[in-house]
Amino acid sequence: MWMLAKFIVKPANLKGFFRYRWMLNYLAVPMMIDKHTVGLRGEHLRIAHAEYDLVAQDVAQLLNRCFHADRRCGNNEKLSKKIVVLDENEMFCIMCGFPNLYAVSWETAAVYVSVLLNGSAVTHYLDVVQEMGMPGDVCPMPAAEAGVAIDEDMPIFGACAIQCNTTCDGSLMGNGIMARKYEEYGIPTFQIAAPLRHTEKGVQKYAAQEIRNAIAFIEKHTGEKWDWHHYFECAKRFNEETRNRVGWMEMSRTMYPQVIGANLALYSETTYMAVAGRAEAFVKADRKITKLAQKAFNRKAMIVPEYRHRAIIWGVQAQFYTDFLPWLQNCWGILPLVDMLSLVYFDQISEDDPEQAIYDIAKLYEEMIMRNRTHGGYEVLLDDLWRFCEYYKADMVILWEHIACKALDGMHGLFEQRAREHGIRLIWVNHDLMDPRVISKQSVRDDVNRYMRSVMREEPIDPSLEIIDDAKSW
């Protein structure tokens, strides 16, 4: 509450709160943190708060910059000229070489975080974009972002914008709409076309040139020059964050995992993609989390009283129901060891070679969250899953089936076949990413409830969690 009070007393922030529809969702920040810490005690609860409290501070800083630079609120032109606008689902590492500039994504504030806080946050924008003629079966993420732009609910700021062909054709469509909107306000836009076949060596030279072109574009429109010294300082922090993330996941190979589920997924998305080594505070938090995890591991602490199954979470998760993972462990004793979105780039990037660094940035763009599995060939999506099952000693896979995502639809039968071959229990969980009107939270839970009762012949650890009245929550 103290964080909210400090934020809202600033005139530009107060004006932004009343100007933008999506800001109402931020009243649910305390509940969002609470629902992701349900059932946690001791070190595990402290780990969760170390993560979520810091992420909340980072988002508050993001909103503060948005509204102070926004032409409709603070209208700070000096600050606006120091901002490069980035996509929500884009690696921010390209800004590590510009110490005097700010990387800001209004999409993160308006869409991504809003849905984490309130599952119904973007349904209005989905309706707006469909009223303009977009089909209803398009992925809700780019559709909602486009809806915000069409509804004139996006803050206007920035010297320039960098977009990326993030995860799918829907994202390219959304980027086109937003690029037109940026053009209306005189904000030049560069679109990074990262190769989709990121596992092939032949595309890396082209990918590196795209990064060089993007850097030159930023230099041209901001007047700033790329600083290799600052980039390599960020690279060192990024590498330490990667080592910490890998260390937590290595614990999950044992009988006593410590950093799992939503605690791993949401925090990793922030540190890997949005922070990318640019903030020392996240490195310090990583060290604290590692210390707490090691302490809990040494005393063989359990996250929930009973462990029944060890699961890999695969596919694109339901953004409107990220606390589904705590529900899995509390209701059925299914441990969500690691998720697909956290199983990203494990290699160390160069800390002293400028030429290699360009290729590293290009590779990070090619293998950013979601993109690293939904593109690159069936090997990274299908074959790697069973390798991870063996590595983490998992006996179950929770496979998200995002009904508006075309990337996984054609491989349904292959997943079923491979699961039988490997003796892995496979539970399909349907959702529509950011639209709970299509598939509700209870429908998501029922996919698991039916399987556990009819196939596994098991009873829930806590029967009171099997059916929940979601009308009482955000």
matplotlib code that plots the C-alpha trace (Angstrom):
import matplotlib.pyplot as plt

x = [0.0, 2.9, 4.1, 0.6, 0.5, 3.9, 2.8, -0.6, 0.5, 2.4, 0.0, 1.0, 0.3, -3.0, -4.0, -3.0, -5.0, -8.2, -7.3, -6.7, -9.3, -6.7, -5.3, -8.2, -6.8, -3.8, -6.0, -5.7, -1.9, -2.2, -4.6, -2.5, 0.5, -1.7, -3.2, 0.3, 1.5, -1.5, -0.3, 3.4, 5.2, 8.8, 11.5, 9.1, 6.8, 9.9, 11.1, 7.7, 7.7, 11.3, 10.2, 6.7, 7.5, 10.5, 8.5, 5.7, 8.3, 9.7, 6.1, 5.5, 8.6, 7.4, 4.1, 5.8, 7.9, 4.9, 2.7, 5.4, 6.4, 2.9, 1.6, -1.8, -0.5, 2.9, 4.0, 7.7, 9.2, 12.8, 12.0, 10.1, 13.1, 15.1, 12.6, 12.7, 9.3, 9.6, 7.0, 5.6, 7.0, 10.5, 14.0, 15.1, 18.8, 19.1, 18.9, 21.8, 24.2, 22.4, 22.9, 21.3, 18.1, 15.0, 13.4, 9.6, 6.8, 3.3, 2.0, 3.4, 1.5, -1.7, -2.1, 0.4, 0.4, -3.3, -4.3, -2.1, -4.0, -7.5, -8.3, -11.0, -8.8, -8.6, -12.0, -13.1, -10.2, -10.8, -14.4, -13.1, -10.7, -13.4, -15.8, -13.3, -13.4, -10.7, -11.7, -12.4, -10.0, -6.9, -4.5, -5.9, -2.4, -1.8, -5.5, -5.8, -2.7, -4.2, -7.5, -5.8, -4.3, -7.6, -9.4, -6.8, -5.9, -2.2, 0.2, 1.9, 5.7, 9.1, 11.8, 11.3, 9.9, 11.5, 9.2, 9.9, 8.2, 7.8, 5.9, 3.3, 1.5, -1.0, 1.8, 2.9, -0.7, -0.8, 2.5, 1.3, -1.7, 0.5, 3.1, 0.4, -0.7, 3.0, 3.2, 0.2, 2.0, 5.4, 7.1, 9.4, 9.3, 11.8, 10.8, 13.3, 12.7, 14.4, 14.6, 12.0, 14.3, 16.5, 18.2, 19.9, 23.4, 22.7, 20.4, 22.6, 24.5, 21.3, 20.0, 23.1, 22.7, 19.1, 20.5, 23.1, 20.4, 18.2, 21.1, 21.8, 18.1, 18.1, 21.3, 19.9, 16.6, 18.0, 21.4, 22.9, 25.8, 26.1, 28.3, 30.1, 31.4, 27.9, 26.6, 29.2, 28.3, 24.7, 25.9, 27.7, 24.5, 22.5, 24.9, 24.6, 20.8, 21.0, 23.2, 20.9, 17.8, 19.6, 20.6, 17.0, 15.9, 18.7, 17.2, 14.0, 15.8, 15.9, 13.1, 13.1, 12.5, 12.4, 11.7, 8.9, 5.6, 4.5, 7.4, 9.7, 7.6, 6.6, 9.9, 11.9, 9.9, 10.7, 14.4, 15.2, 13.2, 12.2, 15.2, 18.0, 20.7, 20.0, 19.1, 21.4, 18.3, 17.3, 20.7, 20.6, 17.2, 18.4, 21.2, 18.7, 16.4, 19.3, 20.3, 16.7, 16.3, 19.5, 18.6, 15.2, 16.8, 19.4, 16.6, 14.5, 11.6, 8.5, 6.4, 3.1, 2.5, 2.2, 3.9, 2.1, 3.3, 6.2, 5.0, 6.5, 4.2, 4.3, 2.8, 1.6, 0.1, -3.3, -2.4, -5.7, -5.0, -1.3, -2.3, -3.4, 0.1, -0.3, -3.7, -2.2, 0.1, -2.4, -5.4, -3.8, -0.2, 1.1, 4.4, 4.8, 8.6, 9.5, 7.5, 8.1, 8.5, 11.3, 13.2, 14.9, 18.5, 20.9, 24.2, 26.5, 26.7, 30.0, 31.3, 34.1, 33.8, 31.8, 31.4, 30.2, 27.9, 25.9, 25.3, 24.4, 21.7, 20.4, 20.2, 18.3, 15.8, 15.4, 14.9, 12.9, 10.0, 7.4, 9.2, 12.1, 9.6, 6.8, 9.3, 12.5, 11.1, 9.3, 12.4, 12.4, 8.7, 8.1, 11.4, 12.7, 9.7, 10.5, 14.1, 13.1, 10.7, 13.6, 16.0, 13.6, 12.3, 8.7, 5.9, 3.3, 2.9, 0.4, 0.0, -1.6, -3.8, -4.2, -7.2, -6.3, -2.7, -2.0, 1.6, 0.6, -2.7, -1.3, 0.9, -1.9, -1.7, 2.1, 2.1, -0.3, 1.7, 5.0, 3.4, 2.3, 5.8, 7.5, 4.9, 4.1, 0.7, -0.5, -3.2, -4.5, -5.7, -7.7, -7.7, -7.9, -4.9, -6.4, -10.2, -11.8, -15.2, -14.3, -12.9, -13.4, -11.0, -13.2, -13.2, -9.4, -9.4, -12.0, -9.7, -7.4, -10.2, -11.7, -8.4, -7.3, -10.5, -11.4, -7.9, -5.7, -8.5, -7.2, -8.9, -7.8, -5.6, -7.9, -11.4, -12.5, -10.3, -11.8, -14.6, -14.0, -16.4, -14.2, -16.8, -15.4, -11.9, -10.4]
y = [0.0, 2.3, 1.7, 2.6, 5.8, 7.0, 6.3, 8.0, 11.3, 12.3, 14.4, 12.7, 9.3, 10.4, 11.8, 8.5, 6.5, 8.2, 8.6, 4.9, 2.2, -0.5, 1.3, 0.2, -3.4, -2.2, -2.0, -5.8, -5.9, -7.1, -9.9, -10.9, -11.5, -13.2, -15.7, -16.7, -17.4, -19.6, -22.4, -21.3, -21.1, -20.4, -19.9, -20.6, -17.7, -15.4, -16.4, -15.5, -12.1, -11.4, -12.0, -10.4, -7.4, -6.5, -7.1, -4.8, -2.1, -2.5, -2.2, 0.9, 2.5, 1.5, 3.2, 6.3, 6.7, 6.1, 8.8, 11.4, 11.1, 10.6, 13.6, 13.2, 13.2, 14.5, 15.6, 15.6, 16.1, 15.8, 12.4, 11.3, 11.9, 9.5, 6.7, 3.9, 2.1, -1.7, -4.5, -6.4, -9.8, -8.6, -8.9, -5.7, -6.6, -4.4, -1.4, -2.6, -0.5, 2.7, 3.8, 7.2, 5.9, 4.1, 1.0, 1.3, -0.9, 0.5, -2.9, -4.6, -2.1, -2.1, -5.7, -8.2, -7.1, -6.0, -9.6, -11.0, -8.8, -9.2, -12.1, -10.0, -7.0, -6.9, -8.3, -4.7, -4.3, -7.7, -6.5, -3.2, -4.9, -7.5, -4.6, -3.3, -6.6, -8.8, -12.4, -13.7, -16.7, -14.5, -14.9, -12.5, -11.0, -9.1, -8.6, -6.9, -4.8, -3.6, -3.0, -0.7, 1.3, 1.5, 2.6, 5.4, 4.0, 3.8, 6.4, 8.5, 9.0, 8.0, 9.1, 5.9, 2.4, -1.0, -3.9, -7.5, -10.4, -12.0, -15.2, -15.5, -14.0, -12.4, -10.4, -9.2, -8.0, -6.2, -4.6, -3.2, -1.5, 0.0, 1.1, 3.0, 4.6, 5.5, 7.1, 9.3, 10.7, 11.1, 8.2, 6.4, 2.6, -0.2, -3.8, -6.5, -9.5, -12.2, -15.6, -18.2, -21.2, -20.2, -23.6, -23.2, -21.8, -20.3, -17.7, -16.2, -13.8, -12.3, -12.2, -10.3, -7.7, -7.1, -6.2, -3.9, -2.1, -1.7, -0.2, 2.2, 3.2, 4.0, 6.0, 8.0, 8.9, 9.5, 11.0, 8.4, 6.1, 2.4, 2.0, -1.4, -0.9, -0.5, -3.4, -5.8, -4.7, -5.7, -8.9, -9.9, -9.4, -11.3, -14.2, -14.3, -14.3, -17.2, -19.2, -18.6, -19.6, -22.8, -23.5, -23.3, -25.7, -28.1, -28.4, -29.5, -32.7, -33.8, -34.9, -31.5, -28.8, -25.3, -22.6, -24.0, -23.2, -19.5, -18.5, -19.6, -18.7, -15.1, -14.0, -15.7, -13.9, -10.6, -11.1, -12.8, -10.7, -7.4, -6.7, -8.6, -7.6, -3.9, -3.7, -4.6, -5.0, -8.2, -9.7, -9.0, -10.6, -13.6, -14.1, -13.8, -16.3, -18.7, -18.5, -19.1, -22.0, -23.6, -23.3, -24.9, -27.6, -28.5, -29.1, -31.0, -28.5, -29.4, -26.8, -28.6, -31.4, -34.2, -34.7, -37.1, -36.3, -34.4, -32.4, -30.5, -27.5, -27.3, -24.9, -21.3, -20.7, -19.1, -15.5, -14.9, -17.8, -17.9, -19.0, -22.3, -23.7, -23.1, -24.6, -27.8, -28.3, -27.4, -29.4, -32.5, -32.6, -32.1, -30.3, -27.9, -28.4, -26.2, -24.6, -24.1, -20.4, -20.7, -23.3, -20.6, -19.7, -21.4, -20.4, -17.6, -14.6, -12.9, -10.4, -8.9, -9.7, -7.0, -9.1, -12.2, -9.9, -8.9, -12.6, -13.2, -10.4, -11.8, -15.3, -14.0, -12.3, -15.5, -17.6, -15.2, -16.6, -18.6, -18.1, -20.5, -23.4, -22.5, -21.8, -23.5, -26.8, -29.6, -30.8, -27.8, -28.2, -31.9, -33.8, -31.5, -32.1, -35.8, -35.0, -32.6, -35.2, -37.6, -34.9, -33.7, -37.2, -36.1, -38.6, -36.1, -33.3, -30.5, -29.4, -26.1, -26.0, -22.4, -22.7, -19.5, -20.5, -22.3, -23.3, -26.3, -27.3, -29.5, -31.5, -32.8, -36.4, -36.4, -35.3, -38.1, -40.7, -39.7, -39.6, -43.2, -44.2, -42.6, -43.7, -40.2, -39.1, -36.2, -33.8, -31.4, -28.1, -25.8, -22.0, -18.8, -17.0, -13.6, -14.2, -16.1, -15.7, -18.4, -20.9, -20.1, -20.7, -23.5, -25.1, -25.1, -26.7, -29.3, -30.5, -31.6, -32.7, -35.1, -36.7, -37.1, -38.7, -40.8, -41.8, -41.7, -42.7, -40.3, -38.0, -34.4, -33.5, -30.6, -31.3, -27.7, -26.5, -28.7, -26.2, -22.5, -19.6, -17.3, -14.6, -13.7, -13.0, -10.6]
z = [0.0, 0.7, -2.9, -4.2, -2.1, -3.3, -6.9, -6.9, -5.2, -8.4, -10.5, -13.8, -12.4, -10.9, -14.3, -16.0, -13.4, -14.4, -18.1, -19.0, -18.5, -17.9, -14.9, -12.8, -12.8, -10.7, -7.6, -7.6, -7.1, -3.4, -4.4, -7.4, -5.0, -2.5, -5.0, -6.1, -2.6, -1.4, 0.7, 0.9, 4.2, 5.4, 2.8, -0.1, 1.0, 1.4, -2.1, -3.6, -1.9, -2.9, -6.5, -6.6, -4.5, -6.7, -9.9, -8.5, -7.9, -11.4, -12.9, -10.8, -12.2, -15.7, -15.2, -13.7, -16.8, -19.1, -17.5, -17.0, -20.7, -22.0, -24.1, -22.4, -18.8, -17.8, -21.3, -20.3, -23.7, -22.4, -20.9, -24.0, -26.2, -24.0, -24.4, -26.9, -27.1, -27.2, -27.7, -24.8, -25.9, -27.0, -25.6, -24.0, -24.3, -27.3, -24.9, -22.7, -24.8, -24.3, -20.7, -21.2, -22.7, -21.2, -22.7, -22.1, -23.2, -22.7, -23.9, -20.8, -18.6, -20.5, -21.5, -20.0, -16.4, -16.5, -17.3, -14.5, -12.1, -13.5, -15.8, -17.6, -18.0, -21.8, -22.9, -23.8, -26.2, -27.7, -28.5, -29.9, -32.4, -33.4, -34.1, -36.5, -38.5, -37.0, -36.7, -33.2, -33.5, -33.6, -30.6, -27.9, -27.1, -30.3, -30.7, -27.3, -28.0, -31.3, -29.5, -27.0, -29.9, -31.8, -28.7, -28.2, -24.8, -25.4, -23.8, -26.4, -25.9, -27.3, -29.7, -31.7, -31.5, -32.0, -32.9, -33.5, -35.3, -31.9, -31.9, -34.7, -37.7, -35.2, -33.6, -37.0, -37.7, -34.3, -34.9, -38.2, -36.6, -33.9, -36.4, -38.1, -34.8, -34.0, -37.5, -36.7, -33.7, -35.5, -33.8, -36.3, -36.1, -36.9, -37.2, -36.4, -38.6, -36.5, -38.4, -37.4, -38.1, -35.2, -34.9, -38.3, -38.5, -42.0, -40.7, -37.9, -40.2, -41.3, -37.8, -36.6, -39.3, -38.2, -34.8, -36.2, -38.3, -35.2, -33.2, -36.0, -36.1, -32.4, -32.7, -35.6, -33.8, -30.3, -30.9, -28.5, -29.4, -28.5, -25.3, -25.3, -21.8, -20.4, -22.5, -21.1, -17.6, -18.3, -20.0, -16.7, -14.8, -17.4, -17.2, -13.4, -13.7, -16.1, -13.8, -10.9, -12.9, -14.1, -10.5, -9.3, -12.0, -11.2, -7.7, -9.4, -10.6, -7.0, -4.6, -3.0, -5.6, -4.2, -6.9, -9.1, -10.8, -10.9, -8.7, -11.4, -14.5, -13.8, -12.3, -15.1, -17.8, -16.1, -15.5, -18.8, -21.2, -19.7, -17.4, -19.3, -16.9, -16.9, -13.2, -10.3, -8.0, -9.7, -9.4, -5.6, -5.5, -7.4, -4.8, -1.9, -3.6, -4.2, -0.5, 0.7, -1.8, -0.7, 3.0, 2.3, 0.2, 2.9, 5.4, 2.8, 3.0, 1.0, -0.8, -0.1, 2.4, -0.2, -3.5, -5.9, -9.4, -11.0, -14.0, -16.9, -17.9, -21.7, -24.2, -23.9, -20.5, -19.8, -19.1, -17.3, -14.9, -13.9, -10.4, -11.9, -11.1, -7.3, -7.6, -9.1, -6.2, -3.5, -4.9, -6.5, -5.3, -8.8, -8.7, -11.7, -11.8, -14.8, -17.6, -21.3, -21.0, -18.4, -20.5, -22.6, -23.4, -21.0, -22.6, -21.3, -23.6, -24.4, -21.8, -23.8, -27.6, -29.5, -32.7, -30.7, -28.6, -31.7, -32.5, -28.9, -29.0, -32.3, -30.8, -27.8, -30.1, -32.0, -28.9, -26.7, -24.6, -26.5, -29.8, -28.9, -28.8, -31.1, -33.9, -35.0, -36.1, -34.4, -32.6, -30.2, -29.5, -29.6, -29.1, -26.4, -24.2, -23.6, -23.0, -20.3, -18.8, -18.5, -17.2, -14.4, -13.7, -14.6, -14.8, -16.1, -18.6, -18.3, -21.9, -22.4, -25.6, -26.5, -28.9, -30.9, -31.4, -34.7, -33.8, -31.6, -33.2, -35.9, -33.5, -31.1, -32.3, -32.2, -28.6, -27.7, -29.6, -27.9, -24.5, -24.9, -26.1, -23.1, -20.5, -19.6, -18.3, -20.6, -19.5, -22.1, -20.6, -22.9, -22.7, -24.8, -23.3, -22.3, -22.8, -19.9, -21.5, -24.0, -21.5, -17.8, -15.0, -13.7, -17.1, -17.0, -13.6, -14.7, -17.5, -14.7, -12.3, -14.8, -15.7, -12.1, -11.1, -14.2, -15.4, -12.4, -10.0, -7.4, -4.9, -4.4, -1.4, -0.7, -2.1, -1.3, -4.1, -6.8, -7.6, -6.8, -7.2, -9.3, -9.2, -5.8, -7.2, -9.8]

ax = plt.figure().add_subplot(projection="3d")
ax.plot(x, y, z, "-o")
ax.set_aspect("equal")
plt.show()
